[in-house]
Amino acid sequence: MLKIVVFISGRGSNLKAILSHIQDGSLKAEVCAVISDKPEAAGLELAKNAGVPAIVVPRLPKNRSLAEFNAELAATALNYSPDLVVLAGFMRVVTTEFLSAFPGRVVNIHPSLLPSFKGLHAQKQAVEAGVKFAGCTVHYVNEEVDSGGIIAQAVVPVLPNDSEDSLSQRILEKEHKLFPAVLQAFASGQITIGDTGDIQQETNSLVSLNLLVTA
Ligand code: GRF
């Protein structure tokens, strides 16, 4: 059973999708803990309702360094010995102090077809750029925001009258399929991570994963 710790900052709809795929048996994983930097994050309630420990690690006090904050995030997650650390709408920059605790084992979902539209308001960036296709990306996390190796992507059309909201909604529906599917690829051994954090993906299985979520 793949043990995961999920980091959130807000609504938690991706967490909800992960939990419901676990519940229906299509994702063979266990969410050991949900950690949020925001006490008011709605996703914390989802965790509690699923019987999962819901932990708040606040960024505050403001005078502590980003490095100290990241060390506390890592220490909190390490209590649960996760196989994989999942960032699902976690709105904080993670640093070496965090990443070195889980070499090659931190993944994130971003609402664009990376490497386009990194950072905040990716869907708005896509609408403003006039691109005809958008989507979401699950990728490994490194020290640069939204820049780690791409694991899988799902694509949606951008329609002529799309607003940021309508496009975000269309992408979100794909996120809720893509993220659990990628986590299941880890759970089933289609994607493996060596002890040193070196990553081996079975290319064929990921090709079919991408086709699945694009359909
Ligand atoms: C999603 O759009 C995700 O791609 C981005 O933040 C949002 C989180 O949404 N990283 P939710 O909290 O999972 O509903």
Residues whose N, C-alpha, C, O or C-beta is under 5 A from the ligand:
A	BS01	GRF	G10 R11 G12 S13 N14 L15 A88 G89 I109 H110 P111
